[in-house]
Amino acid sequence: MNPAAYRMIGKNLRLNFYIKSLGKKLNYSTIDAIDTFSYLSRHLNKGDTIIPRFPQNLHNDFTNNDGYIRTYKTDLSKLSGVELDNILLELEYQNKDKEVIQFIKECVEYKITIGKDVIKKLFRVYSTRAKVELVELLQKYCSRITPVLYKKNGEFVHYVAKAQCMKGNSDKGLSILLDAYKKNVNLRGFYRIILKELIQDTVMNRSEASLVIFKRYVLEFSNKWQDNYPLICLWHICWKSDWFSDQMLADELLETSKTLQSILADMSPTLCLSILKEYNEDAVTRLMQSLLKYKMMDQYANVIQILFNFKLRNKDVRGCTEILRNCEVLGVSIPSYQQSQFIKLMIGKESDKTIPTKVEDFKFKF
């Protein structure tokens, strides 16, 4: 074993001794230095990064019979930042919300710093779970213990907004998000991402009443703040949806917004290609109907050529024939090279037909 390996073992044994001494103060005495030595010996040659973790019963020593964290100022102050973070993440993983609340309250009281990455993870997790109380407690913690991080991240109000929306309070959540959007120009890109996540969740899981609220806000973002990203997200998700009510909302948005119509004209080929990768031909049909409705014939021609090429690749003779008939009615032309490919496809289909292997004998009659 090389000298570096010995130094690593010595370092971990010293850490183990510290944890064991801490365990005595907490009436915890099951950590064995020999176990640590055996573990390290097995893994040193594998190049693994070894991070000591508390056994499960150590976490139990931090709880009383009521299930709350039993920590005191002296106990917390003697734990390293990594140890504190590990305990907090383990409690979150086990969905022990009451213990997490008590833990964070004590960190606020004794001015103990939790890792920045852990704080952000807890914000993401609890906002997605609609835990408004926990998100607001984390907000309070950051405002008192890590004010620089608090200000840099716009007071984390976007997570409060997300938690409210996930809880079903769409109007309140979007109102909070809009206020944050007005105040924090530098964070608007991040707010757009949050808004996209909320739109996806609303279309997939929420009521039509929530969709009406989202429609009002995305139109305000577009008309008042010239930010069309939320509007495009809502239209796009509703357009792809299999639900008729969502499709109707997409049509309403397109009819309401001239800006969205202009964007649709520019993006129609890209939209067509992306949706055909999902084999969603119904959405392509709705796209072409919208282009015809708003008399975007050039864009319609581009989309129908993409669809025709898709049918050719899938050797769909019937689909290609229907497209050619529609083009003839509408006065739209298909490029000659695509027509040539269609003719070759038809010839290939004819040659694939079964040819009789035996011809019956017959006599000419004169």
Disulfide bonds with the S-S distance in Angstrom:
none
